[in-house]
Amino acid sequence: MPEQAHGLTSVAPFSNEERSVVYRAIFTRRDVRSQFLSDPIPDEILARILTAAHHAPSVGFMQPWNFLLIKEQAVKDQIHSAFQKANAEAALLFPDEKRALYQSLKLEGIKAAPINLCITCDRERGGPVVLGRTHNRDTDLYSTVCSVQNLWLAARAEGLGVGWVSIFNTADLSKILHLPKHVVPIAYLCLGWVRELHASPELEAKGWRKRLDLRTLVFQDQWGKSASEELKVSINNRDPGRP
């Protein structure tokens, strides 16, 4: 889009085709755990998805993220051991009727994925006072999560699978990766090529949980006050993941 003389660009809507591609990436994105291929990811593709992640919005333009690529098998082995430890702890937290299903789920692809990526948040980035962060210190964390989502959607557009491994003790992960004290891990991701993706989220397909009905989650003006019936009808007609 050409830049105008005063530094602004047009906000014209996308064409129908362009818009459909954006929504396709959103609706077909999946959390990949067990379908990874061993084929390497070319640097030019890796550069594209990292660039997309770096162009995420951030409060006060603080850009608090770093991207730590993990390729060495020895490091992956340490990470996998940390996951197994935390996963065993997590299983004990579920009631008996859920525990067996939990233990049957494949929840990570640390060793199978050719690249692991830890996206971190530097909690000192931008200095002690950051525009927009004066009353909520956690906006740096929220900003970093936006970076994760950008990368995930870009990876989907490239045909790459991404899996978010969240079952870790943060101290273990930080120690293995030698993170400074002011840097916290936000997302540990597994990246790799896949031949296919699940038609619906894997946890939904395997009976762990169903997608909530969006119509029950949208309020208007105050908590608990339902949105208009017209909007509910529109949501029902448009939501491809509705129950």
C-alpha positions as CSV (number, residue, x, y, z in Angstrom):
1,M,0.0,0.0,0.0
2,P,1.6,3.3,-1.0
3,E,2.5,5.7,1.8
4,Q,1.0,9.1,1.7
5,A,3.0,12.3,2.2
6,H,2.0,12.7,5.9
7,G,3.3,9.2,6.8
8,L,-0.1,7.4,6.8
9,T,-1.4,4.6,4.5
10,S,-4.8,3.8,3.2
11,V,-7.1,1.7,5.5
12,A,-9.1,0.3,2.6
13,P,-10.5,-3.1,3.3
14,F,-9.0,-6.2,1.8
15,S,-10.5,-7.8,-1.3
16,N,-12.9,-10.7,-0.7
17,E,-10.1,-13.1,-1.7
18,E,-7.5,-11.5,0.6
19,R,-9.9,-11.5,3.5
20,S,-10.8,-15.1,3.0
21,V,-7.1,-16.1,3.2
22,V,-6.7,-14.3,6.5
23,Y,-9.7,-16.0,8.0
24,R,-8.6,-19.4,6.6
25,A,-5.3,-19.1,8.4
26,I,-7.2,-18.3,11.7
27,F,-9.8,-21.1,11.4
28,T,-7.4,-23.9,10.2
29,R,-4.6,-23.1,12.6
30,R,-4.0,-26.2,14.9
31,D,-1.8,-27.1,17.8
32,V,0.5,-29.8,16.4
33,R,1.9,-32.5,18.6
34,S,2.5,-35.7,16.7
35,Q,2.5,-35.1,13.0
36,F,5.9,-33.5,12.6
37,L,8.2,-34.5,9.7
38,S,12.0,-34.4,10.1
39,D,12.6,-32.3,7.0
40,P,14.5,-29.1,7.7
41,I,12.9,-25.6,7.6
42,P,14.7,-23.4,5.1
43,D,16.1,-20.2,6.6
44,E,14.1,-18.0,4.2
45,I,10.9,-19.4,5.6
46,L,12.1,-19.3,9.1
47,A,13.0,-15.6,8.6
48,R,9.6,-14.8,7.2
49,I,7.7,-16.2,10.2
50,L,10.1,-14.6,12.7
51,T,9.6,-11.3,10.9
52,A,5.9,-11.7,11.2
53,A,6.3,-12.4,14.9
54,H,8.5,-9.3,15.3
55,H,5.8,-7.1,13.7
56,A,3.2,-7.9,16.4
57,P,1.6,-5.0,18.3
58,S,3.2,-4.1,21.6
59,V,2.2,-1.6,24.3
60,G,4.4,1.4,24.2
61,F,6.2,-0.2,21.2
62,M,8.4,-1.9,23.8
63,Q,8.8,-5.1,21.6
64,P,9.7,-7.2,24.7
65,W,10.3,-10.4,22.8
66,N,13.3,-12.5,22.0
67,F,13.4,-15.7,19.9
68,L,15.5,-18.5,21.1
69,L,15.9,-21.3,18.5
70,I,16.7,-24.8,19.8
71,K,18.2,-27.2,17.3
72,E,20.7,-29.3,19.2
73,Q,19.4,-32.7,20.3
74,A,21.2,-32.5,23.6
75,V,19.3,-29.4,24.6
76,K,16.0,-30.9,23.3
77,D,16.7,-33.9,25.5
78,Q,17.0,-31.7,28.6
79,I,13.8,-29.9,27.7
80,H,12.0,-33.2,27.1
81,S,13.1,-34.4,30.6
82,A,11.8,-31.2,32.1
83,F,8.5,-31.7,30.3
84,Q,8.1,-35.3,31.5
85,K,8.7,-34.3,35.1
86,A,6.1,-31.5,34.9
87,N,3.7,-33.7,33.0
88,A,3.8,-36.4,35.6
89,E,3.0,-33.8,38.3
90,A,0.1,-32.4,36.1
91,A,-1.5,-35.9,35.7
92,L,-2.0,-36.2,39.5
93,L,-4.0,-32.9,39.5
94,F,-6.9,-34.4,37.4
95,P,-9.7,-36.5,38.9
96,D,-9.6,-40.2,38.1
97,E,-12.1,-40.0,35.3
98,K,-10.0,-37.5,33.5
99,R,-6.5,-38.8,34.3
100,A,-6.5,-41.8,32.0
101,L,-7.6,-39.6,29.1
102,Y,-5.0,-37.0,30.0
103,Q,-2.2,-39.6,30.1
104,S,-3.3,-41.0,26.7
105,L,-2.9,-37.6,25.0
106,K,0.2,-36.7,23.0
107,L,1.0,-33.3,24.4
108,E,4.4,-32.3,22.8
109,G,6.6,-32.8,19.9
110,I,9.9,-31.7,21.4
111,K,12.1,-34.4,19.9
112,A,10.2,-34.9,16.6
113,A,10.1,-31.3,15.5
114,P,13.3,-30.1,13.7
115,I,13.2,-26.7,15.5
116,N,12.0,-25.8,18.9
117,L,11.5,-22.1,19.6
118,C,11.2,-20.3,23.0
119,I,9.6,-16.9,22.7
120,T,10.6,-14.9,25.8
121,C,9.6,-11.6,27.4
122,D,12.3,-9.2,28.6
123,R,10.6,-7.5,31.6
124,E,13.1,-4.6,31.5
125,R,12.8,-3.8,27.9
126,G,11.9,-0.1,27.4
127,G,13.2,0.9,30.8
128,P,11.4,1.5,34.2
129,V,8.6,3.6,32.7
130,V,7.0,2.5,29.5
131,L,4.2,4.4,27.7
132,G,0.9,2.4,28.3
133,R,2.4,0.2,31.0
134,T,2.3,2.6,33.9
135,H,-0.8,1.1,35.4
136,N,-0.6,-2.5,34.3
137,R,2.9,-4.1,34.5
138,D,1.8,-7.2,32.7
139,T,1.2,-5.6,29.3
140,D,4.6,-6.7,28.3
141,L,3.5,-10.3,28.7
142,Y,0.3,-9.7,26.7
143,S,2.4,-8.0,24.0
144,T,4.6,-11.1,23.7
145,V,1.6,-13.4,23.3
146,C,0.6,-11.3,20.3
147,S,4.0,-12.1,18.8
148,V,3.3,-15.8,19.4
149,Q,0.0,-15.5,17.5
150,N,1.5,-13.7,14.6
151,L,4.1,-16.4,14.2
152,W,1.5,-19.2,14.5
153,L,-0.6,-17.7,11.7
154,A,2.3,-17.0,9.5
155,A,3.5,-20.6,10.0
156,R,0.1,-21.9,9.0
157,A,0.2,-19.8,5.8
158,E,3.6,-21.4,5.1
159,G,2.3,-25.0,5.7
160,L,4.3,-25.4,8.9
161,G,2.9,-27.0,12.0
162,V,3.3,-25.4,15.4
163,G,2.8,-26.9,18.8
164,W,2.8,-25.0,22.1
165,V,4.3,-26.9,25.0
166,S,3.1,-25.3,28.2
167,I,3.7,-28.0,30.7
168,F,6.9,-26.9,32.4
169,N,8.2,-25.6,35.6
170,T,9.4,-22.2,34.6
171,A,12.5,-22.4,36.7
172,D,13.6,-25.6,35.0
173,L,13.1,-24.1,31.5
174,S,14.9,-20.9,32.4
175,K,17.9,-22.9,33.8
176,I,18.3,-25.1,30.8
177,L,18.1,-22.2,28.4
178,H,20.3,-19.9,30.6
179,L,17.7,-17.1,30.6
180,P,18.6,-14.0,32.6
181,K,16.6,-13.3,35.7
182,H,14.6,-10.5,34.0
183,V,13.7,-12.6,31.0
184,V,10.8,-15.0,31.3
185,P,9.7,-17.8,28.9
186,I,6.3,-17.1,27.4
187,A,5.9,-19.8,24.8
188,Y,7.9,-23.0,24.1
189,L,7.0,-23.9,20.5
190,C,7.7,-26.9,18.3
191,L,8.0,-26.1,14.6
192,G,8.1,-28.4,11.6
193,W,6.5,-29.6,8.4
194,V,3.3,-31.6,8.6
195,R,1.5,-33.6,5.9
196,E,-1.9,-32.9,7.3
197,L,-3.7,-31.1,10.2
198,H,-6.7,-32.1,12.2
199,A,-10.0,-30.8,10.8
200,S,-10.9,-29.7,14.3
201,P,-8.8,-29.0,17.4
202,E,-7.3,-32.3,18.5
203,L,-8.4,-32.0,22.1
204,E,-12.0,-31.4,20.9
205,A,-11.8,-34.4,18.6
206,K,-10.5,-36.7,21.4
207,G,-13.2,-35.6,23.8
208,W,-11.2,-33.5,26.2
209,R,-13.4,-30.4,25.7
210,K,-15.9,-28.9,23.3
211,R,-15.7,-25.5,21.7
212,L,-17.8,-23.0,23.6
213,D,-20.7,-21.3,21.8
214,L,-19.5,-17.8,21.0
215,R,-23.1,-16.4,21.3
216,T,-23.0,-17.1,25.1
217,L,-19.7,-15.3,25.5
218,V,-20.6,-11.9,24.0
219,F,-22.1,-9.3,26.3
220,Q,-23.1,-5.7,25.7
221,D,-22.6,-2.6,27.9
222,Q,-22.2,-4.6,31.1
223,W,-21.2,-8.1,32.3
224,G,-24.0,-10.7,31.8
225,K,-26.1,-8.4,29.6
226,S,-26.7,-10.3,26.4
227,A,-25.8,-8.9,23.0
228,S,-28.6,-8.3,20.4
229,E,-30.4,-11.2,18.8
230,E,-29.4,-9.8,15.4
231,L,-25.7,-10.1,16.3
232,K,-26.3,-13.6,17.7
233,V,-27.9,-14.7,14.4
234,S,-24.9,-13.2,12.5
235,I,-22.5,-15.1,14.7
236,N,-24.4,-18.3,14.3
237,N,-24.3,-17.9,10.5
238,R,-20.6,-17.0,10.3
239,D,-18.8,-19.1,13.0
240,P,-17.3,-22.2,11.3
241,G,-16.4,-23.7,14.6
242,R,-19.8,-23.3,16.3
243,P,-21.2,-26.3,18.2
